[in-house]
Amino acid sequence: MLREYDVAVLGIGMAGSIAAFIASMRGCDVAILARGYGATALSSGCIDVLGYVNGNYVRNTLKGLKELELTNPKHPYIVIGRGWKGAKEILSNAFNNLPRELNMLYEGNLEMNMSVLTQFGTYKPTSFIQRTMKNSTLTKCREFRKILVLGIKEYLEFDPQLFTSFISKFLQNTEFCIKFIVDKIKLDLNNVQDLSSITISQLITEPKIFKKLKEELCRVVVKRNPDLVLIPAILSTESREAVTQLSELESSCKCVISELPASPPSVPGLRIQNLLLEILRNREIDIYLCREVKASIHNSKCTSIKCIRSYHDMKVIEIRSRNFIIATGDIISGGIQSTYSIENEAIIKEYKEPILNMPLYIPIQRKFIDIDIFNTEKHSILEIGIEFDENLRPIFGNEVLFDNLYVAGSILAHYNFIAEKSGLGVAIATGYKAGIEASKT
């Protein structure tokens, strides 16, 4: 079966979805090919644009771009903007042209970073937070006299006592003086223990269980009399329903309630992924879920992608397109694959881009992974990726590899989303830019 499009996007995470949306808005017939539903669900649900540069906290995101150009001129923001001023313009345009549905879910801006509390008992800089989390920033928390951190007995991944112990330690040498108290509720979720946040999120969509949550919350609020209740992110994975649930809980308890960003896979991350799928379907963008894809190349052009649909029927669909966008992600999502071999009793690790076998940038040998996941100076494995020009065409040296192919998102080289707190920001900016370039005739 043969299908033809103006733009074909490989990858359905934030970068691929934004690229497809922008190309569609510019009048292109667009298809998305994906092996799963993207790694966006592994995010905290916050949109980090630029939190740190060279280990230094960035207060004003757009001003931080100037320092970023000095320390990392090959960063995706700087390359696609041809400097920090152009990067500022592209970021502004990208966020001004986000789908309306995403804008409705988020609060924040590109000017000032917020310090948002996390479920780990830490805080991190971010530019945009979901509306269900809007009172979980340090600035907002200072406005409340007494803050109750609430746990759920069946949910063992979040301990409110541990949270307050850690956050108090982190805030010890800061100007923030916030009083926390703790409590737990029991939801009697079919007598099942050790539930995940996603399972609880699904269960409380049932009226009976949501009513139980509301009653327990009200009971604790009356007992402890807090001004703000911080809860783990357990509300619906559908964004509009989550906002409605939060409003109903606040109305019943007569108290402000706010979710905390969670560890992956997270409910807020799933909210974004579900919303992206809704946006793509509303734009009538064709989505092909594939077990395997194979590319055909002719005269420095990618001419088609063969999409093998499933393990069962092995049905093949050939997608031909004028332009292609590769937004398949990094090692986490399989856009870059790693293999091991043993030579002369030494373990050799190799990395490759599996679809077009494009050459990768690999940092000079350093410790690729650190056992401390919060270490902002290591994990240089995340810097592995495809090098690119200002139009997001893949390059090797100074040579453009394909005339009609663009790359976006975490498959790009020269940035580290953990160290910089820049993951979804880079995805949105490069997805926007790739969508524009691929939609040109």
N, C-alpha and C positions, 0 to 999 in steps of 0.2 A: 504494500500500500504506500502510495506516494502523496505527501502533503507539501505545499509550498507556502512560504511566508516571507515577509520583508525582513523580520528580525527573529532569530531563534536564540533563546537564553538557556544556558545550561546552569542550573542551580536555582533553588526556590527559597533561599534564605533572604535576609534583608537586602543584600546587594542585588541579587538576581531579581527579586520582586520589584524593587524600586526601578531597576533598569527596564524591566518589562513594562511597568506602569508608565514611565516617562516616554518610552518609544510608542506605546499605544496612544497616549495623549497627543503625540505629535503625528498621529494619523497612520501609523504602521500596523500591519497585520502581524501579530506577535504570537509566538509559541514559547512555552517553558517546558524543558525536559529536566527531570530530577529523579534521583534514585531513592529519595526519601522526602521528608518534609523540612529539611534544612536544620541548621544548628542553632537557629535563633531561640529555640525553646531552651537551650542551655545557658542563655543569658540571664542576667538578674532582672530583666524587664526595664531597667533604666537605659537611657540613651546617653552613653558616655561619648563625648566629642574629643576632649583633650584635658586630662586631669593632671598629668605630670609631664614636664620636659626635663630630661636629664636628671630625674629624681627630685626636681623641685615642683612644689605644688603650684598649679596654675589657677589664679583667682579669676582673671578675665580671659575667657577662652580665646577670643579672636586676637587679643594682644599677645597671647602665648604663642601664636603662629610665628611671630617675628623671631622669638628665641628658638623656636623649632627649626627655622630655616638655617640658623647659625650652627645648630648642633647636629642636624640630620637633613641636609639638602636633598636627599633622595627619598624622603618620606612621601607617601602618596599625596597628602595635602599639598605639599610644596611643589611636587612635580606637575600635578595636573593644573595647579594655579600659576605655574611658572614664577613662583615666588610667593611670599607670605601675603602680599596684597591681593594677588589673584586667588589664592587659597581662601582668603576671607570672603571674596565675592562669590566663589563657587559654593562654599558652605552656606552662605546666606541664601543664595538662589535655590540650593537643594532643599533646605528646610522650609523655604517659602512655598515650594511646589510639592510638598508632601501630600499624599492623599488626605482628603478631609477627615476620613475615619481615624487616621493616626493622630491628626491634630486634636481631635476630640478626646482622645485617650490621655494625652500628655499635658503637663504643665512645665514651664521653664523657658529658657531663652539661651541664645548663643553668647550673651555678654558675660554673665557671672555664673560660675560654677556653684552648685549647692553641695553641702556636705550631708549626705544621706546616711542614716543609720542602717546597718545590715543585720541580718539574722545571726551573723557570727558574733555580734557584740563589738563590731568595729564600725567605722564610718569611712565613706569614700567620696571623692568628688564626682559629680555628674552634672549634665546640663539639663536633662529632661527626666521627670519622674511621672509614673502613671498616677492618675487622679486618686486612686485608692491608697496611694502612699504619700499624698501631698503634705501630711503633717508629721512625716518621719524624718525631716531634716533637722539639723542642730539648731538652725535659726528659729524654726517653728516650735521646736520643743522648749526653747527658752521662754516662750510665751505662756507656758502652762506651769501651774504651781505644783501639781502632783501628777506623775505619770505612772500608770499601771501597765506593767509588761505581763501579758497574759499568755499562758501556755495551755496546751490541750493534752490531757493525760494519755490519750491514745496515740499522740504524735510525738515520738521520741527524738526526732531530729532537731527539735527546738526546746531548749531548757531556759526558761525565763531567769532563773537564778544565775545560771552560767552567763547569760547575756548581760545582766546588770553588773556582774563581777568584772567581765571583760571591758564593757563600755566605760565603767567607772575608772578602770585603770588607764584606758586610752585618753580619757578626758582629764586625767589628773593634773597634767601640766598645761592645760588650756584655760581660756577665759570662760569656758562653759561650765556653769554650776547647775546641774539638773538633778532633781530628786526622783528616783525610781523606786517603786514598790512592785512586788511580784505576787502572782496568784495563778492557779490552774483551774480549768473546768473539765468536766467529763461529759462527753456527748453520747455515751452508750451506743456506739456505732456497731450494732449487731454483735456486741461483746468481742469485737476484733481488736487486738492490740498491735502496736507498732505499725501504724498506717503511714503512708506517704502523704505529702501535702496534696499531690494530684488526686489521690484516691479520696481524701477528705473533701476536696473541691467538688468532685463528682457527686459524692454522697449528699452534700448539703444543698444540692439543687432540688432534692426531694423535699416537699413542703414540711413533712413531719420532722425531718432532721434539722431543717433550717429553723423551724419553730423552737426546737430544743436548744439550738445555738443561741437564739435570741433570748430565751428564758434564762439560760445560764449566764449570759453576758449581763442581763439586767440584774440578776441576783448579785453578782460580784460587784457591779457598779454601785448598787445600793449599799452593800457591805463596806466597800473600800473608799467610796466617794472620790474617785479620781477626776481630773479635768481632761485627761487624754488617756485612751487605751491603745497600746501598741499590740498588734496581733501578728502571728505568722501569716504569710501570704497563702490563704486557703480559700479565698472567695472564687467565684466562677472563672473558668478559663475563657469565657466569652466576655469581652470587655464591657458591653452595655449592661449585661446582667450583673457583672461584678460591681459596677457603679451603683446600680439599683439596690443590690443587696446591702452595700455599705450604707447607703442613705436610709434604708429601712432599719438597719441595726442602730444607727445613730438616733433616729427618730424614736425608736422604742426605748432605748437606754437613756436618752437625753444626755448624751455624752459624745465627745469627738472621738472617732475611732480611725486608726490608720494602719495599713499593712506595712510590714518590713520586707525589703528586698530579700530574696531567698537564694539558697544554693541550688545549683543545677541538678537534675532538670527541674525548672521552677514553674509554678503556676503563672506568674507574670510573664515569663518567657513564652509559655504556651499561648497566652493571650495575644501576644504580638503575632506569633506564627498563625494562629487561627484568623486573626484580623487580616493579615497579608493574603491568606487564601481567599477570604471574602472579597477583598479589594480586586484581586486578579479575576475572580469569577464575575464580579460586577462589570469589569471592563471587557468581559467575554474573551479573555485570553485563554487559548487552548493549553491545557496542562497534560503532559504525558509523563506518567510514572513508569520508570524503566528499571529493568534489572541490570542492563548493560547498554552502553552506547559505543559506537564505532564511527570515527570520522573519516571522510574522504577528502583528499587534498589534490589540487591540480593548479600548477603555475602560481604558487604562493597564495592560493586562495583555498579556504575551506568551502567545499562545494555542497556537502550534505552530511547529515548525522543519521546513522541507522540506529534506531531505538528498538531494542529487544524488550518487549513489554513485561513478560513474567516468566517465572520458572516453569509454569505449567504448560502453556500453549506455545511458548517460544515465538509468538507472533512478532513480525518485524515491520516497523513503520519507518520509512525513509523521509526525513525532514530536509527539504532543500530551502535555502534562505539566501537573501542577498547579503546579509551580515549576521555574524554570530557574536555572542557575548559569553565568555567563560566566567562564571561566578560560583564555582564548585567548592570553594572554601579551602582550608588548609588541612593539616594532618588530622585534626579532630573530626572533620566531616568527610574525609577521603578525597578531597581535591588534590592533595599531595599524598603519595603513598611511600612507605618506608619498607625496605627489605634488608635482611641480614644474610651475610655469607661469611664463611670462615676461610681465611687464606693464611697459610704458614702459622697456624694456631692463633691467629688474631681475628677478632670479630670485626668485620667491615660492614658498616651501615650505609645504605644508599637510599637516595630519595629521588622520586620521579613524579612527573605529571602524567597521569595514565591515559588521557584521551588523545592528545596530540604529541605526547612525548616532548613537550617544550623544555628547553634547558632551564635549570633553576639556579638562582643565587643561593649560595650556602655560606654563612659567615665563616671567617677563619676560625679554626678549631678552638672553641671555648667549651665550657661546661654547658651543654645544651639545655639540661633540665635540672632545677634545684628542688630539693625535697620540700622546701618551704614555698607553698603555692602563693603566698602573699609577698614573696621577695620581688621587689620592683626592679631589680638590677639584673636578673638572670632570665632563664627560660628563653635563651636566644634561638631555640628551635622554632619559635614563632616568627622569626625574621626570615626564615627560608621561604622562598616564593619566586614568582615570575617577575623579572624586571620589565619595565614598561616605559613608554614615552609620554609626553604631555597629553596625548590623545587616548591613552590607555591601550595602545597597541603593544603586544608583547615584543620585546627586543632581545637580541643577544649581541653584546658589544654595542655598536651603534646601528646595527642592521635590524630593520623591522622584519619579523618572521612571517606574518600573514597580513595581506592588505585589507582583508574584510573581517578581521577578528579583533575583539576587544576583551580586556580582562578587568575584573572588579572584585572588591571585597577582600577577604582574608587570604586569597590565593596570591595576593601581591606581596612582593618582597619589601624589606627595609622598614618595617614598623612592628611594634610589639604591643598588642592591645592590653596585655596585663600590666606592663611597665608604665604605659602611657594613659591607661583608662580611655581608650579611643575606639573600641571595637565597632559599635554600631554607627558611630559618627563616620568612620572611614567607609563603612559599608554603604551608608546613605550618600555620601559625597561622590564616591567612585561609581556607585550604581547610577546616580543621576547623570554624571558625566558620560558614562558608557552608553546610557540610553539615548542621550543627545547625539553622540558621535555615530552610533549604529543606525540612527534614524535618518541620517543624511543620505541623500541620493548619490 
